[in-house]
């Protein structure tokens, strides 16, 4: 009996991609300090953390797909990269991958009330998620900033302007770059 990895069928590959995505989303929440018992997220800025975790997961799918295409962990596993890339592309399409950063301030102004009432991922968050994916991919140092999220007592129960100030302060305390909260302020027209 040979010790070879079990090769899931082609029809099972999307399930592996879905598992990788879900793991990435939950890992993003852990990175944003939302895993502690006291970490019940509340409006009005809960939506932003959900968008951060989602963007982290989508970025991760892209990195995983590239890694599996170039250097699969097991022989003959490079085909998984296509499933991972397809799953990522499907998510980006769902969120409107053509979100225009010049229009983000208008989008934010128009959807702020809806976002503040959000209890989870909503289609309205699409432009923010796409913008966050782009920022995380553009500057990997932004990932460090996620570790500075939710280190204050009120967590997400702050208006976004205060949330971003608390996040920047936390970045300074941890010596994280602070690039992502600054970019969010700029992208959403809060500067």
N, C-alpha and C positions, 0 to 999 in steps of 0.2 A: 504494500500500500504506500503510495507516494504522498508526501506532504506538500500539496500544492494548494494555493488559495482557492476557495470556492468562487467561481465566476458567476455573478448574477446574470440573468438573461437581460437582453436589451430592454425588455419591458419593465424590468425592475430598476434600471438605472435612474429613471426620474425619481423614484422613491428614495434612492440614496442621495440625490441632489436635494430633495425636500428635507431629508434628515439633516444634511449639512447646513442648509439654510436655517432650519429651526434651531439647531445647536448654535449657529452664529448669532442669531437674534438674542437668544437667552444669554450667551456669553457677552454680548454687547450690554445687556442689562446689568450683568455682574460687573463689568468694567465701569459702568456708570453708577456703581455702588447701590444698586437696587435689589440686593439679595438679602439684606439684613431684615429681621422681623419688623423693625420700625420703619421700613421703607415702603409703606403704603403710599403710592403716588396719588396725588390729588390735583384737580384743576387749580389754577388755570394753565400751568405749564407742563402738565403731564404729557401732552401731545408731543412736546419737543423731545422728551426723553424717548418716547416710542419711535419717533423719527430718527433719533440718533442710533438706537439699537438696530433699526431696520437698515439704515445706511451702512452701519458696521457689517451687518450680515451680507448685504449685497456686495460690498467691497470684498469681503472674505470669499464669496463664491467666485469672484473674478480671479483672485489670487490663487485659490485652490485649483480652478480650471487651468490656469497657466502652468502651475506647478505639475499637475497630472499630465498635461500635454507634453511638457519638456522632460520630466523626470518622474514617471509613474512609480508609486511605491512598490508595486508588484509587476512582474513581467506581463505584458499584454493588457495592462489596465489603462493605457492612454485614452481609450475610447470614452472613459468616464468624463474626461475633460469636456467633451461635446455636450453631455447631459447637464453638467454643471453650468456651462456657458448658456445653454438653452433656457435653463431654469432662471438664471440671472436675467437674461434678456426678457423673459416673460414678466418678471417682476418690474423691470424698468418700463416696459410697455404699459403695464397696469398703472404705474404711477405717472406716466406721460413723459417718457425719456427726453422729449424735446422741450422741457421746461426752460424758459428763457430767463436768465439771471437778471436781465434789465427790467423784466416785468415782475420780479419777486416782491418789491415793495407794494405794488398795486395788489397783487395776489394776497399778500399778508394783510393789508388794510381791509380788503373785502372779506376775508375768511377768519379774521382774528376772533370774532365772537363765537363762531362755530368751533374753532380749534380749542378755545378755552373751555368749552363744554365737553370736549371729546373724552371718552373713557377708554379708548384703545386706538388702534390704527384705523384711520378714516381715509377714504379716497381724497378728501380735501387736502390731506397732508402731502400728496404726491409731489408738488413742486418743491417743497422743503426737503423731502427725502432725496429727490434727484440732485438738488443743490448740495446736500450734505455728502452724498456719494462722491460727487465731483471733487469736493474739498478734501475728503479723506484720501482720494486717489491722487489728487494733485500734490498734496503735501502730507506724507505719512506721519510727520511730527504731530499732526492734528489728532492722531489716535491717542497720543499721550495725554491730551487735554480731557479725554473721556474719563480718565481716572480721577479727575478733580471735580466731577459732577456729584451733586447730592451729598456734599460733606457739610452741609449746614442743617440746622434743626428743622426748618420748614420744608425742606426738600422741594418738591415741585409746586407747592402751594403758594407760589409767588407770581406776581405778574411778570411777564417775560423780561421786561427791562431790569427788574430787581433780580430775577433769576440769573440773567447774564452777568450782572455786577457781582453776585455771590460766586458765580462760577469763575470769573476772572480773579477774584480775590483768592479763591481756593487754588487756582493755577499758580498764583504768585507764591502762596504758602508752600506748595509742593515743588516749586521750581519747574512746573510744566510750561511749555511755550506760550499758552494762552492764545494761540492763533485761531482756533475754531470759534470760541465765543466772540472774538473780535470780528471774524468774517461773517458770522450770523448777524451781528448787529448791522454790519454794512449791507449784506445781501438783502435783509428784510427792511432796510430803510429806517433803522432804529438809531443810527449814529448821529 
